Amino acid sequence: MTAQPEHPADPRITAIPHTINAIGDALTGAERARFYTEVLAAEESAVPASMRRWWKVAMLHRAPVVVQSRANAEAGRSLVSVDELLVGEAQ
């Protein structure tokens, strides 16, 4: 018997590896600079949390619904945009 995920992942979105270089490569120019600055300045114990947060940002860029979520939030059709979810998690 094998365990199956309760909510299968969308096969159209490939996961970004959890490495500093892969995360950096998946970010935009300004985000990439902030990511590397944050990771390089972090204490050893803070690096995994920083990588996890930026990995989520990079993965959102790949999600096909992110553009619609932002548009809905700007038009007042949605309570929270995906960007606000990330900001709330970082606090």
N, CA, C and O atoms as a GROMACS GRO file, in nm:
protein
  364
    1MET      N    1   0.084  -0.116   0.000
    1MET     CA    2   0.000   0.000   0.000
    1MET      C    3   0.090   0.124   0.000
    1MET      O    4   0.189   0.129   0.072
    2THR      N    5   0.054   0.223  -0.082
    2THR     CA    6   0.130   0.348  -0.085
    2THR      C    7   0.039   0.462  -0.043
    2THR      O    8  -0.082   0.461  -0.068
    3ALA      N    9   0.098   0.559   0.019
    3ALA     CA   10   0.022   0.678   0.060
    3ALA      C   11   0.008   0.772  -0.058
    3ALA      O   12   0.104   0.798  -0.130
    4GLN      N   13  -0.111   0.821  -0.079
    4GLN     CA   14  -0.138   0.916  -0.186
    4GLN      C   15  -0.166   1.052  -0.123
    4GLN      O   16  -0.228   1.060  -0.017
    5PRO      N   17  -0.120   1.161  -0.188
    5PRO     CA   18  -0.148   1.292  -0.131
    5PRO      C   19  -0.297   1.320  -0.131
    5PRO      O   20  -0.369   1.281  -0.223
    6GLU      N   21  -0.344   1.388  -0.028
    6GLU     CA   22  -0.485   1.420  -0.018
    6GLU      C   23  -0.528   1.515  -0.130
    6GLU      O   24  -0.636   1.502  -0.187
    7HIS      N   25  -0.439   1.612  -0.162
    7HIS     CA   26  -0.465   1.707  -0.270
    7HIS      C   27  -0.349   1.695  -0.368
    7HIS      O   28  -0.242   1.750  -0.342
    8PRO      N   29  -0.367   1.625  -0.478
    8PRO     CA   30  -0.255   1.607  -0.570
    8PRO      C   31  -0.205   1.740  -0.624
    8PRO      O   32  -0.282   1.833  -0.648
    9ALA      N   33  -0.074   1.748  -0.644
    9ALA     CA   34  -0.012   1.870  -0.697
    9ALA      C   35  -0.047   1.885  -0.844
    9ALA      O   36  -0.066   1.787  -0.916
   10ASP      N   37  -0.056   2.010  -0.888
   10ASP     CA   38  -0.084   2.038  -1.027
   10ASP      C   39   0.039   2.000  -1.109
   10ASP      O   40   0.146   2.058  -1.089
   11PRO      N   41   0.027   1.904  -1.201
   11PRO     CA   42   0.143   1.859  -1.277
   11PRO      C   43   0.196   1.964  -1.374
   11PRO      O   44   0.306   1.948  -1.427
   12ARG      N   45   0.118   2.070  -1.400
   12ARG     CA   46   0.164   2.173  -1.494
   12ARG      C   47   0.267   2.266  -1.431
   12ARG      O   48   0.337   2.337  -1.502
   13ILE      N   49   0.278   2.266  -1.300
   13ILE     CA   50   0.371   2.355  -1.231
   13ILE      C   51   0.482   2.270  -1.172
   13ILE      O   52   0.459   2.194  -1.078
   14THR      N   53   0.601   2.283  -1.226
   14THR     CA   54   0.713   2.207  -1.173
   14THR      C   55   0.773   2.280  -1.054
   14THR      O   56   0.787   2.402  -1.055
   15ALA      N   57   0.807   2.206  -0.953
   15ALA     CA   58   0.862   2.264  -0.831
   15ALA      C   59   1.004   2.313  -0.854
   15ALA      O   60   1.082   2.252  -0.927
   16ILE      N   61   1.035   2.423  -0.790
   16ILE     CA   62   1.171   2.477  -0.792
   16ILE      C   63   1.249   2.404  -0.685
   16ILE      O   64   1.201   2.392  -0.572
   17PRO      N   65   1.368   2.355  -0.715
   17PRO     CA   66   1.447   2.288  -0.612
   17PRO      C   67   1.477   2.383  -0.496
   17PRO      O   68   1.489   2.504  -0.514
   18HIS      N   69   1.489   2.328  -0.377
   18HIS     CA   70   1.516   2.408  -0.258
   18HIS      C   71   1.666   2.433  -0.243
   18HIS      O   72   1.728   2.391  -0.146
   19THR      N   73   1.723   2.502  -0.342
   19THR     CA   74   1.863   2.541  -0.334
   19THR      C   75   1.872   2.691  -0.355
   19THR      O   76   1.785   2.751  -0.417
   20ILE      N   77   1.976   2.751  -0.303
   20ILE     CA   78   1.992   2.896  -0.315
   20ILE      C   79   1.998   2.937  -0.462
   20ILE      O   80   1.934   3.034  -0.502
   21ASN      N   81   2.074   2.865  -0.542
   21ASN     CA   82   2.086   2.902  -0.683
   21ASN      C   83   1.956   2.884  -0.760
   21ASN      O   84   1.921   2.969  -0.842
   22ALA      N   85   1.884   2.778  -0.735
   22ALA     CA   86   1.758   2.755  -0.806
   22ALA      C   87   1.654   2.861  -0.769
   22ALA      O   88   1.581   2.910  -0.855
   23ILE      N   89   1.648   2.894  -0.642
   23ILE     CA   90   1.554   2.998  -0.599
   23ILE      C   91   1.593   3.132  -0.660
   23ILE      O   92   1.508   3.202  -0.714
   24GLY      N   93   1.720   3.167  -0.654
   24GLY     CA   94   1.766   3.292  -0.712
   24GLY      C   95   1.738   3.301  -0.860
   24GLY      O   96   1.699   3.406  -0.910
   25ASP      N   97   1.759   3.191  -0.932
   25ASP     CA   98   1.734   3.189  -1.077
   25ASP      C   99   1.587   3.209  -1.111
   25ASP      O  100   1.555   3.261  -1.218
   26ALA      N  101   1.498   3.169  -1.022
   26ALA     CA  102   1.354   3.177  -1.048
   26ALA      C  103   1.294   3.314  -1.012
   26ALA      O  104   1.178   3.340  -1.045
   27LEU      N  105   1.370   3.399  -0.946
   27LEU     CA  106   1.320   3.530  -0.906
   27LEU      C  107   1.350   3.635  -1.011
   27LEU      O  108   1.438   3.617  -1.096
   28THR      N  109   1.276   3.747  -1.004
   28THR     CA  110   1.303   3.859  -1.094
   28THR      C  111   1.431   3.930  -1.047
   28THR      O  112   1.481   3.901  -0.938
   29GLY      N  113   1.481   4.020  -1.126
   29GLY     CA  114   1.607   4.088  -1.095
   29GLY      C  115   1.612   4.154  -0.958
   29GLY      O  116   1.704   4.129  -0.881
   30ALA      N  117   1.512   4.238  -0.927
   30ALA     CA  118   1.510   4.308  -0.798
   30ALA      C  119   1.491   4.209  -0.683
   30ALA      O  120   1.556   4.220  -0.579
   31GLU      N  121   1.402   4.112  -0.703
   31GLU     CA  122   1.380   4.011  -0.599
   31GLU      C  123   1.506   3.928  -0.577
   31GLU      O  124   1.541   3.898  -0.463
   32ARG      N  125   1.572   3.893  -0.685
   32ARG     CA  126   1.695   3.812  -0.677
   32ARG      C  127   1.799   3.884  -0.592
   32ARG      O  128   1.864   3.823  -0.508
   33ALA      N  129   1.816   4.014  -0.614
   33ALA     CA  130   1.914   4.091  -0.538
   33ALA      C  131   1.877   4.092  -0.389
   33ALA      O  132   1.964   4.075  -0.304
   34ARG      N  133   1.749   4.112  -0.358
   34ARG     CA  134   1.706   4.112  -0.217
   34ARG      C  135   1.725   3.974  -0.154
   34ARG      O  136   1.767   3.962  -0.040
   35PHE      N  137   1.693   3.869  -0.232
   35PHE     CA  138   1.708   3.732  -0.182
   35PHE      C  139   1.853   3.702  -0.147
   35PHE      O  140   1.882   3.657  -0.036
   36TYR      N  141   1.944   3.728  -0.241
   36TYR     CA  142   2.086   3.699  -0.214
   36TYR      C  143   2.139   3.784  -0.098
   36TYR      O  144   2.217   3.735  -0.017
   37THR      N  145   2.098   3.910  -0.091
   37THR     CA  146   2.141   3.996   0.019
   37THR      C  147   2.093   3.938   0.152
   37THR      O  148   2.169   3.932   0.249
   38GLU      N  149   1.967   3.897   0.156
   38GLU     CA  150   1.910   3.843   0.280
   38GLU      C  151   1.977   3.712   0.320
   38GLU      O  152   2.013   3.694   0.437
   39VAL      N  153   1.993   3.621   0.226
   39VAL     CA  154   2.051   3.491   0.257
   39VAL      C  155   2.198   3.502   0.296
   39VAL      O  156   2.244   3.436   0.389
   40LEU      N  157   2.272   3.586   0.226
   40LEU     CA  158   2.415   3.600   0.257
   40LEU      C  159   2.440   3.670   0.391
   40LEU      O  160   2.544   3.648   0.454
   41ALA      N  161   2.346   3.754   0.434
   41ALA     CA  162   2.363   3.826   0.560
   41ALA      C  163   2.303   3.750   0.679
   41ALA      O  164   2.326   3.787   0.794
   42ALA      N  165   2.228   3.645   0.652
   42ALA     CA  166   2.157   3.574   0.759
   42ALA      C  167   2.250   3.487   0.842
   42ALA      O  168   2.350   3.433   0.795
   43GLU      N  169   2.212   3.474   0.969
   43GLU     CA  170   2.277   3.377   1.056
   43GLU      C  171   2.242   3.238   1.004
   43GLU      O  172   2.140   3.221   0.937
   44GLU      N  173   2.322   3.140   1.034
   44GLU     CA  174   2.301   3.004   0.984
   44GLU      C  175   2.161   2.952   1.014
   44GLU      O  176   2.099   2.888   0.930
   45SER      N  177   2.112   2.980   1.133
   45SER     CA  178   1.980   2.929   1.172
   45SER      C  179   1.865   2.996   1.098
   45SER      O  180   1.756   2.941   1.091
   46ALA      N  181   1.889   3.116   1.041
   46ALA     CA  182   1.784   3.189   0.971
   46ALA      C  183   1.779   3.159   0.822
   46ALA      O  184   1.682   3.196   0.755
   47VAL      N  185   1.880   3.095   0.769
   47VAL     CA  186   1.885   3.069   0.624
   47VAL      C  187   1.768   2.982   0.576
   47VAL      O  188   1.707   3.017   0.475
   48PRO      N  189   1.735   2.871   0.642
   48PRO     CA  190   1.623   2.790   0.592
   48PRO      C  191   1.490   2.867   0.584
   48PRO      O  192   1.416   2.849   0.487
   49ALA      N  193   1.460   2.950   0.682
   49ALA     CA  194   1.335   3.026   0.680
   49ALA      C  195   1.336   3.127   0.566
   49ALA      O  196   1.234   3.146   0.499
   50SER      N  197   1.447   3.190   0.544
   50SER     CA  198   1.458   3.286   0.434
   50SER      C  199   1.441   3.216   0.300
   50SER      O  200   1.370   3.265   0.212
   51MET      N  201   1.506   3.102   0.286
   51MET     CA  202   1.494   3.026   0.161
   51MET      C  203   1.350   2.981   0.138
   51MET      O  204   1.300   2.988   0.026
   52ARG      N  205   1.284   2.936   0.244
   52ARG     CA  206   1.145   2.891   0.232
   52ARG      C  207   1.055   3.005   0.186
   52ARG      O  208   0.971   2.986   0.098
   53ARG      N  209   1.071   3.124   0.246
   53ARG     CA  210   0.988   3.239   0.211
   53ARG      C  211   1.010   3.279   0.065
   53ARG      O  212   0.913   3.302  -0.008
   54TRP      N  213   1.135   3.289   0.022
   54TRP     CA  214   1.163   3.328  -0.116
   54TRP      C  215   1.126   3.218  -0.215
   54TRP      O  216   1.090   3.248  -0.329
   55TRP      N  217   1.133   3.093  -0.173
   55TRP     CA  218   1.090   2.982  -0.260
   55TRP      C  219   0.942   2.997  -0.291
   55TRP      O  220   0.899   2.974  -0.404
   56LYS      N  221   0.864   3.035  -0.191
   56LYS     CA  222   0.720   3.055  -0.212
   56LYS      C  223   0.694   3.169  -0.310
   56LYS      O  224   0.605   3.159  -0.395
   57VAL      N  225   0.770   3.276  -0.298
   57VAL     CA  226   0.757   3.387  -0.393
   57VAL      C  227   0.787   3.338  -0.535
   57VAL      O  228   0.712   3.367  -0.628
   58ALA      N  229   0.896   3.266  -0.549
   58ALA     CA  230   0.934   3.215  -0.681
   58ALA      C  231   0.830   3.119  -0.737
   58ALA      O  232   0.800   3.123  -0.857
   59MET      N  233   0.775   3.034  -0.654
   59MET     CA  234   0.672   2.940  -0.700
   59MET      C  235   0.545   3.014  -0.741
   59MET      O  236   0.478   2.974  -0.836
   60LEU      N  237   0.511   3.121  -0.672
   60LEU     CA  238   0.392   3.198  -0.709
   60LEU      C  239   0.406   3.256  -0.850
   60LEU      O  240   0.308   3.266  -0.923
   61HIS      N  241   0.527   3.293  -0.886
   61HIS     CA  242   0.548   3.345  -1.021
   61HIS      C  243   0.512   3.240  -1.127
   61HIS      O  244   0.476   3.276  -1.240
   62ARG      N  245   0.520   3.114  -1.092
   62ARG     CA  246   0.490   3.006  -1.186
   62ARG      C  247   0.343   2.967  -1.189
   62ARG      O  248   0.298   2.902  -1.283
   63ALA      N  249   0.268   3.006  -1.087
   63ALA     CA  250   0.128   2.965  -1.077
   63ALA      C  251   0.042   3.038  -1.178
   63ALA      O  252   0.047   3.161  -1.186
   64PRO      N  253  -0.036   2.965  -1.256
   64PRO     CA  254  -0.117   3.031  -1.359
   64PRO      C  255  -0.227   3.120  -1.303
   64PRO      O  256  -0.275   3.208  -1.374
   65VAL      N  257  -0.268   3.100  -1.180
   65VAL     CA  258  -0.378   3.180  -1.124
   65VAL      C  259  -0.331   3.306  -1.053
   65VAL      O  260  -0.414   3.385  -1.008
   66VAL      N  261  -0.202   3.327  -1.042
   66VAL     CA  262  -0.153   3.443  -0.968
   66VAL      C  263  -0.193   3.575  -1.034
   66VAL      O  264  -0.225   3.670  -0.964
   67VAL      N  265  -0.191   3.582  -1.163
   67VAL     CA  266  -0.230   3.705  -1.234
   67VAL      C  267  -0.377   3.735  -1.208
   67VAL      O  268  -0.413   3.850  -1.183
   68GLN      N  269  -0.462   3.633  -1.213
   68GLN     CA  270  -0.605   3.651  -1.187
   68GLN      C  271  -0.628   3.692  -1.042
   68GLN      O  272  -0.713   3.777  -1.015
   69SER      N  273  -0.554   3.636  -0.948
   69SER     CA  274  -0.568   3.672  -0.807
   69SER      C  275  -0.536   3.819  -0.785
   69SER      O  276  -0.608   3.889  -0.714
   70ARG      N  277  -0.427   3.866  -0.846
   70ARG     CA  278  -0.389   4.007  -0.832
   70ARG      C  279  -0.496   4.097  -0.894
   70ARG      O  280  -0.531   4.200  -0.836
   71ALA      N  281  -0.546   4.060  -1.010
   71ALA     CA  282  -0.648   4.140  -1.078
   71ALA      C  283  -0.776   4.145  -0.994
   71ALA      O  284  -0.837   4.252  -0.982
   72ASN      N  285  -0.816   4.033  -0.937
   72ASN     CA  286  -0.935   4.030  -0.851
   72ASN      C  287  -0.917   4.120  -0.729
   72ASN      O  288  -1.009   4.194  -0.693
   73ALA      N  289  -0.801   4.116  -0.666
   73ALA     CA  290  -0.776   4.197  -0.548
   73ALA      C  291  -0.781   4.345  -0.583
   73ALA      O  292  -0.838   4.425  -0.508
   74GLU      N  293  -0.722   4.383  -0.696
   74GLU     CA  294  -0.722   4.523  -0.737
   74GLU      C  295  -0.862   4.571  -0.772
   74GLU      O  296  -0.895   4.687  -0.749
   75ALA      N  297  -0.945   4.483  -0.826
   75ALA     CA  298  -1.081   4.520  -0.865
   75ALA      C  299  -1.180   4.508  -0.750
   75ALA      O  300  -1.299   4.538  -0.766
   76GLY      N  301  -1.134   4.464  -0.633
   76GLY     CA  302  -1.221   4.450  -0.518
   76GLY      C  303  -1.307   4.326  -0.521
   76GLY      O  304  -1.406   4.316  -0.448
   77ARG      N  305  -1.272   4.229  -0.606
   77ARG     CA  306  -1.350   4.105  -0.615
   77ARG      C  307  -1.296   3.997  -0.523
   77ARG      O  308  -1.355   3.890  -0.512
   78SER      N  309  -1.187   4.024  -0.458
   78SER     CA  310  -1.127   3.923  -0.372
   78SER      C  311  -1.080   3.993  -0.244
   78SER      O  312  -1.036   4.108  -0.249
   79LEU      N  313  -1.088   3.926  -0.135
   79LEU     CA  314  -1.048   3.988  -0.010
   79LEU      C  315  -0.898   4.000   0.005
   79LEU      O  316  -0.849   4.100   0.057
   80VAL      N  317  -0.823   3.899  -0.040
   80VAL     CA  318  -0.679   3.897  -0.020
   80VAL      C  319  -0.612   3.847  -0.147
   80VAL      O  320  -0.653   3.747  -0.205
   81SER      N  321  -0.509   3.920  -0.189
   81SER     CA  322  -0.433   3.874  -0.305
   81SER      C  323  -0.324   3.777  -0.259
   81SER      O  324  -0.293   3.772  -0.140
   82VAL      N  325  -0.269   3.702  -0.350
   82VAL     CA  326  -0.162   3.609  -0.313
   82VAL      C  327  -0.042   3.684  -0.257
   82VAL      O  328   0.028   3.632  -0.171
   83ASP      N  329  -0.018   3.806  -0.304
   83ASP     CA  330   0.093   3.884  -0.252
   83ASP      C  331   0.073   3.921  -0.105
   83ASP      O  332   0.169   3.919  -0.027
   84GLU      N  333  -0.050   3.953  -0.067
   84GLU     CA  334  -0.079   3.986   0.072
   84GLU      C  335  -0.064   3.863   0.162
   84GLU      O  336  -0.026   3.876   0.278
   85LEU      N  337  -0.092   3.746   0.109
   85LEU     CA  338  -0.073   3.624   0.187
   85LEU      C  339   0.074   3.605   0.221
   85LEU      O  340   0.107   3.566   0.333
   86LEU      N  341   0.162   3.631   0.125
   86LEU     CA  342   0.305   3.616   0.151
   86LEU      C  343   0.354   3.719   0.253
   86LEU      O  344   0.434   3.685   0.340
   87VAL      N  345   0.307   3.842   0.244
   87VAL     CA  346   0.347   3.945   0.337
   87VAL      C  347   0.302   3.908   0.477
   87VAL      O  348   0.378   3.922   0.573
   88GLY      N  349   0.180   3.860   0.490
   88GLY     CA  350   0.128   3.821   0.621
   88GLY      C  351   0.205   3.707   0.682
   88GLY      O  352   0.220   3.701   0.805
   89GLU      N  353   0.254   3.617   0.601
   89GLU     CA  354   0.328   3.502   0.652
   89GLU      C  355   0.466   3.542   0.701
   89GLU      O  356   0.519   3.480   0.793
   90ALA      N  357   0.525   3.645   0.639
   90ALA     CA  358   0.660   3.688   0.674
   90ALA      C  359   0.664   3.758   0.810
   90ALA      O  360   0.769   3.769   0.873
   91GLN      N  361   0.548   3.807   0.856
   91GLN     CA  362   0.546   3.881   0.981
   91GLN      C  363   0.536   3.790   1.100
   91GLN      O  364   0.532   3.837   1.214
   0.00000   0.00000   0.00000
